[in-house]
Amino acid sequence: MADWPDFRAKSASSARGTGAISYENDSNSSNPTLAQALRDAAARGLDRLDAQILLLHALGRPAHERAWLLAHDTDPLSEGAAATFAALSQRRVAGEPVAYLLGEKEFHGLTLAVDPRVLVPRPDTETLVDWALDCLKDVAAPAVLDLGTGSGAIALALQQARPDAQVHAVDASPDALAVARGNAERLGLAVRFRQADWLEGTAAAQPGGYALIVSNPPYIAEGDAHLPALRHEPTGALVSGADGLDDIRRIVAQAPAHLVEGGWLLLEHGHDQAPAVRALLTARGLADVQSRDDLAGIARCSGGVWRAVK
């Protein structure tokens, strides 16, 4: 990995022959300005939005204050902030998600702590949460199960929106559960977490069944071309067999036994998997099988309702 340039370089002459990127300062200060730091990051291939967010983080300011950067673009950057920004920028160019560098991610109005133990929550998964809430709108005090909770994003968003709900969440990873429990404690949300391999132990945990079972399971196929770009996130939360559907098959096969009459099973899946997932749901006997589009208009979630009496 190439060294990130020394933002403290004073001039073209002092940097010449050293391999550092040279520039002229935008102020009389010996330190680079905010604008210069952003230009230098762009020259190294860092996306402008990412650079702005990371620079704000290095300055101890919230990520939404991008307008502040424009108003203060001639302010000098302190040596400490410059060193922090350089380190963060180098890690981002190497592919680490911005959320890991910040240590947090916004999801459905909640600020969640995230790190490499869990997947970074994606905005498209909010489609799954919105659909789940729609399914529960006429159900009083519903029991809900989130499978493969990761950071707790789905379960916590549902609990926040429906304080009357009894929300359970499971994950096979104790590390992921530690992150999720930390988020729940910090947010003051009473989700019940349990370590389990998908629906293992569910009958004992909720003998009466659930009004909704929801999951964003692994659904990327082994060897998929997108995996190298996701190398910093936990592989076990991404990959699911040769066609990406191994875990979805298990969930579809087992979930109906844990749904109440009229309960819903909702699943997130890959951009091209909706027909296959709908076929699995229909073959298992679920009714009203359908899909919902994500923010890009792609069928990203599929689900159906369980009716024991056909």
Number of C-alpha atoms within 10 A of each C-alpha: 7 6 10 20 20 17 24 19 20 17 14 13 11 11 17 12 9 10 10 17 18 20 18 13 21 17 12 10 13 16 21 27 24 24 20 21 26 24 16 22 25 15 11 15 14 19 15 13 12 19 23 25 20 26 28 21 18 21 16 10 14 13 15 10 12 15 10 11 17 12 9 12 17 18 17 21 25 17 14 11 16 23 18 16 26 23 16 22 26 20 16 20 17 14 14 19 22 19 18 20 18 17 13 17 18 16 19 21 10 15 14 26 22 26 21 17 20 25 24 24 22 13 13 17 22 19 18 25 21 16 17 22 16 11 17 21 10 9 12 11 14 19 22 27 30 27 25 27 29 30 28 30 29 28 30 29 19 23 19 19 14 17 14 12 19 17 25 24 27 27 24 19 19 15 14 26 24 17 19 28 20 16 21 22 11 12 14 11 18 18 25 14 21 19 16 17 14 21 18 13 12 20 12 9 11 15 9 12 22 26 24 26 26 26 25 22 26 22 23 24 19 14 13 12 9 10 16 10 12 14 13 17 19 15 15 13 22 19 22 19 14 13 14 22 23 17 16 22 14 12 21 22 15 15 21 24 15 21 25 18 15 17 25 28 27 28 26 27 24 17 14 11 19 23 12 13 25 20 12 18 27 18 12 16 18 23 17 13 20 18 21 17 16 18 12 8 9 15 20 23 27 24 28 21 25 27 17 14 6 7
